[in-house]
Amino acid sequence: MNAEAQHFIASVLALAPKTAAFDCDGTLWDADSGMEFFYWLLDHGLVDARTEAWARPRYQEYLAGRVDEKTMCGEMVRICRGIPTATIREASRIFFTERVEGRIFPEMLELTNRLREAGCELWAVSSSNQWLIETEAVPFGFAKDRVFAAAAEEKDGIATDRLIRVPTGPDKAAVLQAHTRVPPALAFGNSIHDVAMLDLATVRAFAINPNPDLAQIARQRHWTTYQPLGTRTSTR
């Protein structure tokens, strides 16, 4: 890790935060893992044929702007209906190892673990699949009960299509406000869907690997922008 990355980590640690909230896809790793896991489940036959026939064109409708973000993120979880949650978790572990682990931003991995070691309370908030994000969050030191992502109810060990939450946009801030004692001192995100969460930061907000729309907002609000080493891409 070069001097720029080390300086970034040191500058964050110097703030001595007690709490920090993080988006995941595009912020902690260079992947839209929610979308990729959606297709991985379809490609590996874990989803029934009828659901698959509906789901693939549905995502294209989303890309065309005819399905909103929150609806699509919820539907990417609801396709797991009827699958044993043990199967989903095992699929998540395999997917993470194959597709995401090698795309983790090293400085973000070091930062979260050093914050945790310093006594900082870490929270992860994502609009991707809860079962997946719980798996991906482990190396970063997030406790399972501080990971909030798009989640569906489980009944008798089987995933249902009854959604519990889909944290995107203002709902990212709302889920933190509902579960934390105080607002996060620091908040980290990469897209416009993270703005409400970033607004909660009482000490500093960080636009990490920001999409163009977030980069513009970050400049206007004087948020700190950081581009992780080795990438110039953007994801949700």
C-alpha positions as CSV (number, residue, x, y, z in Angstrom):
1,M,0.0,0.0,0.0
2,N,1.5,3.3,-1.0
3,A,2.0,6.5,0.9
4,E,-1.3,8.1,-0.4
5,A,-3.4,5.2,1.0
6,Q,-1.5,5.2,4.3
7,H,-2.1,8.9,4.6
8,F,-5.8,8.5,4.0
9,I,-6.0,5.8,6.7
10,A,-4.0,7.9,9.1
11,S,-6.1,11.0,8.5
12,V,-9.3,9.1,9.3
13,L,-7.9,7.4,12.4
14,A,-6.8,10.9,13.6
15,L,-10.4,11.9,13.9
16,A,-10.8,9.3,16.6
17,P,-14.4,8.5,15.8
18,K,-16.7,6.6,18.2
19,T,-19.0,5.4,15.4
20,A,-18.7,5.1,11.6
21,A,-21.3,4.0,9.0
22,F,-20.3,2.5,5.6
23,D,-22.0,1.7,2.4
24,C,-20.6,-1.5,0.9
25,D,-20.8,-2.0,-2.9
26,G,-18.4,0.4,-4.6
27,T,-17.3,1.8,-1.2
28,L,-15.5,-1.2,0.3
29,W,-15.0,-3.2,-2.9
30,D,-14.9,-2.6,-6.6
31,A,-18.1,-4.5,-7.4
32,D,-21.9,-4.1,-7.5
33,S,-22.1,-7.4,-5.7
34,G,-25.9,-7.2,-5.3
35,M,-26.4,-7.1,-9.1
36,E,-23.7,-9.7,-9.7
37,F,-25.1,-12.1,-7.0
38,F,-28.5,-11.7,-8.6
39,Y,-27.2,-13.0,-11.9
40,W,-25.0,-15.6,-10.2
41,L,-28.1,-17.1,-8.5
42,L,-29.9,-17.2,-11.9
43,D,-26.9,-18.6,-13.8
44,H,-26.3,-21.4,-11.2
45,G,-29.9,-22.6,-11.3
46,L,-30.7,-21.7,-7.7
47,V,-33.8,-19.9,-8.8
48,D,-36.8,-21.7,-10.3
49,A,-37.3,-21.3,-14.1
50,R,-40.5,-19.3,-13.8
51,T,-38.8,-16.7,-11.6
52,E,-35.7,-16.6,-13.8
53,A,-37.8,-15.9,-16.9
54,W,-39.3,-12.9,-15.1
55,A,-36.2,-11.7,-13.4
56,R,-33.8,-11.3,-16.3
57,P,-36.0,-8.9,-18.3
58,R,-37.0,-7.2,-15.1
59,Y,-33.5,-6.0,-14.5
60,Q,-33.3,-4.6,-18.0
61,E,-36.4,-2.6,-17.2
62,Y,-34.6,-1.2,-14.2
63,L,-31.6,-0.3,-16.3
64,A,-34.0,1.5,-18.7
65,G,-35.3,3.5,-15.8
66,R,-38.8,1.9,-15.8
67,V,-38.3,0.3,-12.3
68,D,-37.1,2.4,-9.4
69,E,-34.1,1.6,-7.3
70,K,-35.9,0.5,-4.1
71,T,-38.3,-1.8,-6.0
72,M,-35.5,-3.5,-7.9
73,C,-33.3,-4.0,-4.9
74,G,-36.2,-5.6,-3.1
75,E,-36.9,-7.9,-6.0
76,M,-33.3,-9.0,-6.2
77,V,-33.8,-10.4,-2.7
78,R,-37.4,-11.7,-3.3
79,I,-36.1,-14.1,-6.1
80,C,-34.7,-16.2,-3.2
81,R,-38.2,-17.2,-2.2
82,G,-38.4,-20.9,-1.4
83,I,-34.6,-21.4,-1.1
84,P,-33.3,-22.7,2.2
85,T,-31.4,-19.9,3.8
86,A,-28.5,-22.3,4.5
87,T,-28.2,-22.7,0.7
88,I,-28.2,-18.9,0.2
89,R,-25.5,-18.4,2.8
90,E,-23.3,-21.1,1.3
91,A,-23.9,-19.6,-2.2
92,S,-22.9,-16.2,-0.7
93,R,-19.6,-17.6,0.6
94,I,-18.8,-19.2,-2.7
95,F,-19.7,-16.1,-4.7
96,F,-17.7,-13.8,-2.3
97,T,-14.6,-16.0,-2.7
98,E,-14.9,-16.2,-6.5
99,R,-16.1,-12.7,-7.4
100,V,-15.6,-10.1,-4.7
101,E,-12.7,-11.0,-2.3
102,G,-10.1,-10.1,-4.9
103,R,-11.7,-6.8,-5.6
104,I,-11.7,-5.5,-2.0
105,F,-10.1,-2.0,-1.6
106,P,-7.1,-2.8,0.6
107,E,-7.1,0.5,2.3
108,M,-10.8,0.2,3.2
109,L,-10.1,-3.2,4.6
110,E,-7.3,-1.9,6.7
111,L,-9.2,1.2,7.7
112,T,-12.3,-0.6,9.0
113,N,-10.3,-3.1,11.1
114,R,-8.1,-0.4,12.6
115,L,-11.1,1.6,13.5
116,R,-12.7,-1.4,15.2
117,E,-9.4,-2.1,17.0
118,A,-9.5,1.5,18.2
119,G,-12.9,1.0,19.7
120,C,-15.0,2.6,16.9
121,E,-18.5,1.1,16.5
122,L,-18.9,0.0,12.9
123,W,-22.2,-0.1,10.9
124,A,-22.7,-1.4,7.4
125,V,-25.8,-0.3,5.4
126,S,-26.4,-1.6,1.9
127,S,-29.3,-2.0,-0.6
128,S,-27.9,-5.4,-1.6
129,N,-29.0,-8.9,-0.4
130,Q,-28.7,-9.2,3.4
131,W,-27.4,-12.8,3.4
132,L,-24.7,-11.8,0.9
133,I,-23.7,-8.6,2.7
134,E,-23.4,-10.4,6.0
135,T,-20.9,-12.7,4.4
136,E,-18.9,-10.0,2.7
137,A,-18.8,-7.8,5.8
138,V,-17.0,-10.4,8.0
139,P,-13.4,-9.6,6.8
140,F,-14.0,-5.9,7.6
141,G,-14.9,-6.5,11.2
142,F,-18.6,-5.7,11.1
143,A,-20.6,-7.5,13.7
144,K,-23.6,-9.3,12.2
145,D,-26.1,-7.3,14.2
146,R,-24.7,-4.1,12.8
147,V,-25.2,-5.1,9.2
148,F,-28.4,-3.7,7.6
149,A,-29.1,-4.7,4.0
150,A,-32.1,-5.6,1.8
151,A,-33.7,-8.4,3.8
152,A,-36.6,-10.8,3.5
153,E,-38.2,-12.8,6.3
154,E,-37.1,-16.4,6.9
155,K,-39.7,-19.1,7.9
156,D,-38.6,-22.6,9.1
157,G,-35.2,-22.1,7.5
158,I,-36.7,-21.0,4.1
159,A,-36.5,-17.6,2.5
160,T,-39.9,-15.9,1.9
161,D,-40.8,-13.0,-0.4
162,R,-41.9,-10.8,2.6
163,L,-39.5,-7.9,2.7
164,I,-38.3,-6.6,6.1
165,R,-36.4,-3.6,4.7
166,V,-34.6,-2.2,1.6
167,P,-32.2,0.5,2.8
168,T,-31.5,2.8,-0.1
169,G,-31.7,6.6,-0.3
170,P,-33.4,8.1,2.8
171,D,-34.0,4.6,4.2
172,K,-30.2,4.2,4.7
173,A,-30.3,7.1,7.2
174,A,-33.6,5.9,8.7
175,V,-32.3,2.4,9.5
176,L,-29.3,3.9,11.3
177,Q,-31.4,6.3,13.2
178,A,-33.7,3.4,14.3
179,H,-30.8,1.2,15.5
180,T,-28.1,3.5,16.8
181,R,-27.9,5.5,20.0
182,V,-26.2,8.5,18.3
183,P,-25.6,9.6,14.7
184,P,-22.4,8.2,13.1
185,A,-19.3,10.5,13.5
186,L,-18.1,9.4,10.1
187,A,-20.0,8.1,7.1
188,F,-18.7,6.6,3.8
189,G,-20.5,6.1,0.5
190,N,-20.0,6.1,-3.2
191,S,-23.4,7.0,-4.8
192,I,-26.3,9.4,-4.7
193,H,-28.2,6.7,-2.8
194,D,-25.9,7.3,0.1
195,V,-26.4,11.0,0.4
196,A,-28.9,10.8,3.3
197,M,-26.6,8.6,5.3
198,L,-23.6,10.8,4.6
199,D,-25.7,13.8,5.8
200,L,-25.9,12.1,9.2
201,A,-22.1,12.3,9.8
202,T,-21.4,14.6,12.7
203,V,-17.7,14.9,12.1
204,R,-17.0,14.1,8.4
205,A,-18.6,12.5,5.4
206,F,-16.4,10.7,2.8
207,A,-17.3,10.1,-0.8
208,I,-15.3,7.0,-1.7
209,N,-14.9,6.0,-5.3
210,P,-17.8,8.4,-6.0
211,N,-20.1,8.2,-9.0
212,P,-20.2,11.5,-10.9
213,D,-23.5,12.7,-9.2
214,L,-22.1,12.1,-5.7
215,A,-18.8,13.7,-6.6
216,Q,-20.6,16.9,-7.6
217,I,-22.6,16.9,-4.3
218,A,-19.4,16.2,-2.3
219,R,-17.8,19.2,-3.9
220,Q,-20.8,21.4,-3.0
221,R,-20.9,20.2,0.6
222,H,-17.2,20.1,1.1
223,W,-17.1,16.4,1.9
224,T,-13.8,14.5,1.6
225,T,-13.4,12.6,-1.6
226,Y,-11.1,9.6,-1.9
227,Q,-10.4,7.4,-4.9
228,P,-9.1,4.0,-3.7
229,L,-5.9,2.8,-5.4
230,G,-6.2,0.8,-8.6
231,T,-9.7,1.8,-9.7
232,R,-11.4,4.5,-11.5
233,T,-14.8,2.7,-11.8
234,S,-18.1,3.4,-10.2
235,T,-20.9,1.1,-8.8
236,R,-24.0,1.6,-6.8
